[in-house]
Amino acid sequence: PPFFYLGAVWICAGFTTGLIFILATVLSESLLGGIIACACFFFNHGECTRVMWTPPLRESFAFPICLLQILAVTCTLNTMRSGWRNLVSISLSTMAFILSWQFAQFMLFTQVCAVYVLYALGSISKDILTSYNISLLIGLLHAVALMFGNEMLFCSLLFAALSASLIISLLGHSMLHRLHYAIRIVLQFVLFGLLAVGIKSGLSKAMLLQDDAHVLEIFKSKFTDFKSFNTQLYNCAKEFDFLGWEMPLNITQTLLLPTACAAILSAAVALLKALANMFRSQDAEIPKPGLLYNLIQTAVYAIMALLIMRLKLFLTPHLCILSSLVASPKLTSAFRSREYHAAFIVALLAAMSYKGFQNIRDQRQIMGEYSDPELENLFEWITRSTDEN
């Protein structure tokens, strides 16, 4: 059984690399973008995953499913009109993600908020938002059924945000779109926040459930003097501390952070220009909603990683994915020809490999085995102190 378990974990880790390549290729619209993302992932492997040291963690199984779900959402957002394939892909991947990781609901909550931001800005239509919300809701309900009616998910931030997004898009769309663009954006954000908080509070009180309160208490304890058994249990671990300087320094030495920042900046400039056109013309549209969603999701990951160091394992792979944008022909129009652009990418990969190959060698030289003397002493004491039967 242990070998079967470990084999499944390594297969999931293999899917992670493949999904990073596909997602980066979709965003950059270039195979070179996928290659850059995978190279960055391997060059910064120690900051991207800890599956090689802690394979039993549920996140080891969940992360590739998370990437698959993001890929399904990205492709759906980029389509003019979603079909049954988009609905099925989002529903199944969402269901699998929730089943495989107990904290999936919080990541999906941030995703619902990010997609709603696209709708409020006018980047996606009401039909696309409704299709996404229904797909996510189907996946959530199937997960609840397969978890034998887990009532906690109905009191989660995910369900509250999803309900608020559905109510506004289905009942308030026609009324809100009669208003001026700037006023409409403000009202949509205010309504979304009020509805989400109201639904969350109402359902929690009605069902007498506060099972996710400990997560909010962890964030509360980081900025106040609040303490409880759960917060002290988590905060004593280094993984739940604030993000230090070690991780940013490591990914800067491999040029991942500068490359990702340059790519994000170029994409943000293009999107801000399109947003400015939205204020001047009601008929203008923001291009590449899938790209905009990934930019927002990465910003959320960055905030989460700053507060809880363990969540850098979501931020760093997404920085690798966004670094692929330097290979996008539409976002890097500064190069005079494709040959100059290709030469720049080759030079960039060569510069990354200087520190990247050293990181790979260091990772491969680490040899260890499971060792817990205190637990072993406990087992020996139990063996000596109890009868054989």
Backbone hydrogen bonds, N-H to C=O, Kabsch-Sander energy under -0.5 kcal/mol:
donor,donor_aa,acceptor,acceptor_aa,energy
5,Y,1,P,-2.7
6,L,2,P,-2.8
7,G,3,F,-2.4
8,A,4,F,-1.8
9,V,5,Y,-1.7
10,W,6,L,-2.4
11,I,7,G,-2.0
12,C,8,A,-2.0
13,A,9,V,-2.2
14,G,10,W,-2.0
15,F,11,I,-2.1
16,T,12,C,-1.6
17,T,13,A,-1.2
18,G,14,G,-1.7
19,L,15,F,-2.7
20,I,16,T,-2.2
21,F,17,T,-2.0
22,I,18,G,-2.2
23,L,19,L,-2.7
24,A,20,I,-2.3
25,T,21,F,-2.1
26,V,22,I,-2.3
27,L,23,L,-2.2
28,S,24,A,-2.5
29,E,25,T,-1.7
30,S,25,T,-0.8
34,G,30,S,-1.1
35,I,31,L,-1.9
36,I,32,L,-2.6
37,A,33,G,-2.3
38,C,34,G,-2.2
39,A,35,I,-2.5
40,C,36,I,-2.6
41,F,37,A,-2.1
42,F,38,C,-2.2
43,F,39,A,-2.7
44,N,40,C,-1.6
45,H,42,F,-1.3
47,E,44,N,-1.4
48,C,44,N,-0.8
48,C,45,H,-0.6
49,T,45,H,-1.6
53,W,50,R,-1.2
54,T,50,R,-2.6
57,L,54,T,-1.5
60,S,57,L,-1.2
61,F,57,L,-0.6
61,F,58,R,-0.8
62,A,58,R,-2.0
63,F,59,E,-2.5
65,I,61,F,-0.7
66,C,62,A,-2.4
67,L,63,F,-2.3
68,L,64,P,-2.1
69,Q,65,I,-2.4
70,I,66,C,-2.3
71,L,67,L,-2.4
72,A,68,L,-2.3
73,V,69,Q,-2.3
74,T,70,I,-2.8
75,C,71,L,-2.4
76,T,72,A,-1.9
77,L,73,V,-2.6
78,N,74,T,-1.6
79,T,75,C,-0.6
79,T,76,T,-0.9
87,L,83,G,-1.7
88,V,84,W,-2.6
89,S,85,R,-2.4
90,I,86,N,-2.3
91,S,87,L,-2.3
92,L,88,V,-2.7
93,S,89,S,-1.9
94,T,90,I,-2.4
95,M,91,S,-2.4
96,A,92,L,-2.5
97,F,93,S,-2.2
98,I,94,T,-2.4
99,L,95,M,-2.1
100,S,96,A,-1.6
101,W,97,F,-1.1
104,A,101,W,-1.3
106,F,103,F,-1.0
107,M,103,F,-1.1
108,L,104,A,-2.6
109,F,105,Q,-1.6
110,T,106,F,-1.7
111,Q,107,M,-1.6
112,V,108,L,-2.5
113,C,109,F,-2.0
114,A,110,T,-2.2
115,V,111,Q,-2.7
116,Y,112,V,-2.1
117,V,113,C,-1.9
118,L,114,A,-1.5
119,Y,115,V,-1.8
120,A,116,Y,-2.7
121,L,117,V,-2.3
122,G,118,L,-0.7
122,G,119,Y,-0.7
123,S,118,L,-2.5
124,I,118,L,-0.8
129,L,125,S,-2.1
130,T,126,K,-2.7
131,S,127,D,-2.5
132,Y,128,I,-2.4
133,N,129,L,-2.9
134,I,130,T,-2.6
135,S,131,S,-2.2
136,L,132,Y,-2.6
137,L,133,N,-2.4
138,I,134,I,-2.5
139,G,135,S,-2.1
140,L,136,L,-2.4
141,L,137,L,-2.6
142,H,138,I,-2.3
143,A,139,G,-2.0
144,V,140,L,-2.3
145,A,141,L,-2.2
146,L,142,H,-2.5
147,M,143,A,-1.4
148,F,145,A,-1.4
149,G,144,V,-2.4
150,N,144,V,-1.0
151,E,149,G,-1.0
153,L,150,N,-1.0
154,F,151,E,-1.0
155,C,151,E,-0.7
155,C,152,M,-0.9
156,S,153,L,-0.9
159,F,153,L,-0.5
160,A,156,S,-1.7
161,A,157,L,-2.7
162,L,158,L,-2.5
163,S,159,F,-2.3
164,A,160,A,-2.3
165,S,161,A,-2.4
166,L,162,L,-2.1
167,I,163,S,-2.5
168,I,164,A,-2.3
169,S,165,S,-2.2
170,L,166,L,-2.2
171,L,167,I,-2.5
172,G,167,I,-0.8
172,G,168,I,-1.1
176,L,172,G,-2.6
177,H,173,H,-2.2
178,R,175,M,-1.2
179,L,176,L,-1.6
184,R,180,H,-2.9
185,I,181,Y,-2.0
186,V,182,A,-1.7
187,L,183,I,-2.4
188,Q,184,R,-2.4
189,F,185,I,-2.0
190,V,186,V,-2.3
191,L,187,L,-2.8
192,F,188,Q,-2.0
193,G,189,F,-2.3
194,L,190,V,-2.5
195,L,191,L,-2.6
196,A,192,F,-2.4
197,V,193,G,-2.3
198,G,194,L,-2.4
199,I,195,L,-2.9
200,K,196,A,-2.4
201,S,197,V,-2.6
202,G,198,G,-2.6
203,L,199,I,-2.5
204,S,200,K,-2.0
205,K,201,S,-2.1
206,A,202,G,-2.4
207,M,203,L,-2.5
208,L,204,S,-0.7
209,L,204,S,-1.7
213,A,210,Q,-1.7
215,V,212,D,-0.8
216,L,212,D,-1.1
217,E,213,A,-2.1
218,I,214,H,-1.4
219,F,215,V,-1.4
220,K,216,L,-2.1
221,S,217,E,-2.5
222,K,218,I,-0.8
222,K,219,F,-0.5
223,F,219,F,-0.6
223,F,220,K,-0.9
224,T,220,K,-1.2
232,Q,228,S,-2.3
233,L,229,F,-2.0
234,Y,230,N,-2.2
235,N,231,T,-3.0
236,C,232,Q,-1.1
237,A,234,Y,-1.8
240,F,237,A,-1.2
241,D,238,K,-1.7
243,L,306,L,-1.7
249,L,245,W,-2.0
250,N,246,E,-2.4
251,I,247,M,-2.3
252,T,248,P,-1.1
253,Q,249,L,-1.9
254,T,250,N,-0.9
255,L,252,T,-1.6
256,L,251,I,-1.4
257,L,251,I,-1.8
259,T,255,L,-1.8
260,A,256,L,-3.0
261,C,257,L,-2.6
262,A,258,P,-2.3
263,A,259,T,-2.5
264,I,260,A,-2.9
265,L,261,C,-2.5
266,S,262,A,-2.2
267,A,263,A,-2.2
268,A,264,I,-2.8
269,V,265,L,-2.4
270,A,266,S,-1.8
271,L,267,A,-2.2
272,L,268,A,-2.6
273,K,269,V,-2.0
274,A,270,A,-1.6
275,L,271,L,-2.2
276,A,272,L,-2.4
277,N,273,K,-1.6
278,M,274,A,-1.2
279,F,275,L,-1.2
280,R,276,A,-1.4
281,S,277,N,-2.8
284,A,281,S,-0.9
292,L,288,K,-2.2
293,Y,289,P,-2.5
294,N,290,G,-1.8
295,L,291,L,-2.0
296,I,292,L,-2.2
297,Q,293,Y,-2.7
298,T,294,N,-2.1
299,A,295,L,-2.0
300,V,296,I,-2.1
301,Y,297,Q,-2.4
302,A,298,T,-2.3
303,I,299,A,-1.9
304,M,300,V,-2.5
305,A,301,Y,-2.8
306,L,302,A,-2.1
307,L,303,I,-1.5
308,I,304,M,-2.7
309,M,241,D,-2.8
310,R,239,E,-2.7
311,L,308,I,-1.7
312,K,309,M,-2.1
313,L,310,R,-1.4
314,F,311,L,-1.6
315,L,311,L,-1.2
316,T,312,K,-2.8
318,H,314,F,-1.0
319,L,315,L,-2.0
320,C,316,T,-2.0
321,I,317,P,-1.9
322,L,318,H,-2.4
323,S,319,L,-1.8
324,S,321,I,-1.2
325,L,322,L,-1.8
326,V,323,S,-1.4
327,A,324,S,-2.1
328,S,325,L,-1.4
332,T,328,S,-1.2
335,F,332,T,-0.9
341,H,337,S,-1.7
342,A,338,R,-2.7
343,A,339,E,-2.3
344,F,340,Y,-2.1
345,I,341,H,-2.0
346,V,342,A,-2.3
347,A,343,A,-2.3
348,L,344,F,-2.4
349,L,345,I,-2.5
350,A,346,V,-2.1
351,A,347,A,-2.3
352,M,348,L,-2.4
353,S,349,L,-2.1
354,Y,350,A,-0.7
354,Y,351,A,-0.6
355,K,351,A,-0.6
356,G,352,M,-2.3
357,F,353,S,-2.5
358,Q,354,Y,-0.5
359,N,355,K,-2.0
360,I,356,G,-2.0
361,R,357,F,-2.4
362,D,358,Q,-2.4
363,Q,359,N,-2.2
364,R,360,I,-2.2
365,Q,361,R,-1.5
366,I,362,D,-0.6
366,I,363,Q,-0.8
367,M,365,Q,-0.7
376,E,372,D,-2.3
377,N,373,P,-2.8
378,L,374,E,-1.9
379,F,375,L,-2.3
380,E,376,E,-2.3
381,W,377,N,-2.3
382,I,378,L,-2.4
383,T,379,F,-2.3
384,R,380,E,-2.3
385,S,381,W,-2.2
386,T,382,I,-1.1
